């Protein structure tokens, strides 16, 4: 076991492909704090982050064993991308209501003068939220990703910039243009929210 801990990442991955269980433990132990932190940043819940981390570990191991890992020397970014994708999938499934926050911190529904008062208005709001989720699918991937992470994941723009490997200005721009495009889609389709 001692000599395994001194092996390089590529050597450990080669051993994992051959079925070496100890190599799996060593590789995951080497990066567990960073991978867990990536999950935690995304979901901001320790227990959920642990679940995502474990699910990601299973995917990582299966992918390596199947020979689907070929990014030598880039294990950490690859594994972090798996966690990020799992986290975003979870956020999409977990949120039933879309809270669209504008860059100034206001809620888009306040801007549209939608307020919950009666049961009928709550139903209408839920339908509006569902429609906004559907409209998000029409946005370019980069804009949709930032909006989803900001609104569903409640991540800061700095956290989003770090996760997407772009500058904070690019992140802010994607959010702004995403919201403008969303507004334009609503106007073009003459949708009443």
N, C-alpha and C positions, 0 to 999 in steps of 0.2 A: 504494500500500500504506500510506503514511504516514497518509493521511486515513482509511482504514478503521479503523486502530487507535483513532481518536478517536470512532468511532461508538458509540452506545448499544447495549445488548444487543438491544433490539427491532429496531433498524435492521439489525444484523448478521443476525438471524433472518430478517428480510424478504429480505435479499440471498441467504441460503442457500436460501430457498424458490424464488428465481429461478435457482438453480444456481451461484452465485458460490463457487468453491472457496477463494478467499483468506479470505472471511468465515468459513468453517468453521474454518480454521486459527487465525484471530484469536480467535474465540469460545472454542474449546477451550483455546487457550494461556492465555487469561485465567483459566480456572478449573481448569486441569489439576492443580495442586498440591492443591487442596482435594478434588477428585474422586478423585485417586489415594489421598489420605490416608483418605478414606471407605472405599475398597476395602480398603486395608491394615488399617484398624482391624477390619474384618469378618473377614478371612481370616488376618491376621498372617503373611503370606508375601509377600515383595516380588515374586517372579516371578508368582505367582498373581494378586496385586493388579494387576500390569501387564496381565495377560491380561484380567482383569475390566474394567479401565479401557478397554482397546482395544475390547472387546466392547460396553461401554456407549456408547463414542463412536460406534460403527457404528449402534447402536439410536437414539441421539439424532439423528444426521444423517438416518437414514431416517424417523424420526417427524416431524422438522421438514419434510423435503421432501414428505412425504405430507399435510402440513397438520394433523397430529395434536397439535401443540403450540399451546396457546392461553393459557398462563399467563404473560402478559406481566409482566416484571419479577421472575419467580420461576424463572428458568432453573436456577440452582444447586440449589435444593431439589428441583426436578423431576429433574434429572440425577442427583443424589445418591440419590434414590429408585430410579432405574433401577439404579444400581450396587448399592444395598442388596438389591434383589430378585434381581439376578443372583448376588450373593454368597450369599444365603440358599439359592437354588436349588442352587448349587454345593455348599454345605455339606451339604445334604440328600442329594445324590447321592453325595458323596465318603465320607461316614461309613457304614460298614456296621454298626458296633457302637454302640449307644447307651450312653454313660456318663452316668448320671443322677446329678448331684452335688446333694446337699442343701444348703440354705443354710449349714449349719455346715461344709461342705467334705467331708463324708463321702459315700461312694458308696452309692446306694440298694440296690445288690446286696449290699453288706456288711450293710446293715440287714436284708435278706431272707435273710441267711446263705447266699448263693450264692458258692461259691468254685470256681475252676477247678483241677481236679486230674487227672482222667482225660479221655480222648478223648470218652467218653460225656458227661461233665459239660460239656465245651467245646461239644458239639453242643446240649445243653440250654440252655446260656447263650446261644448264638446264637439259638435259637428264642425265648428270653425277650426278648432285645434286639429281635428282629423284632416281637414282640407289643407291646412298649412303644412302638415307633415307630408301630404301627397305632393304639394307644390315644391317642397324642398328637393324632391327627386328631379325636378326640371332644372335645377341650378348646376353650374359647372362643379365638378368634383371638389376642387380646391375650396371654393366658396361654401359648398354644402358641408364639407368637413369642418371648417372653422366654425360655422354656425352651429352645427351639431355639438361640437366639443364645448362651445361657449354656452349654449342654451341648455342642452341636455346634460352635459358633463359639468357645467358650472365652473369650467376652468378659466383661469385668468388668461389674458392675451399673452403674457410672458410664458406661461406654461404651454399654451398652444404653439407658440413660436418654437419652443424647445422641442416639442414632440414632432412637429412637422418639418423641422430643420430649415426654417426660414427666419428672416428678421421679424422683429415685432411690427415694424412698419408694413411689411408685406402682409402679416396676419391682420392688422387693422384694416388695410386696404381690401383684403378678401372679405372681411366681415361687412364693411361698408358697401362694397359692390354687390355682395350677396343679398343684403337687405334691400338695396335699390332694385336689383333684378327681381326679387320676390314681390316688391311693390308693383313693378311694371307688369309682371305676369298677372297679378290680381287685377290691375286696371285693364290690361289687354283682354283678358277673359271675362271681364265685367263680373267678377265674383263678388258677392256680398258676404262679408265675414261678420 
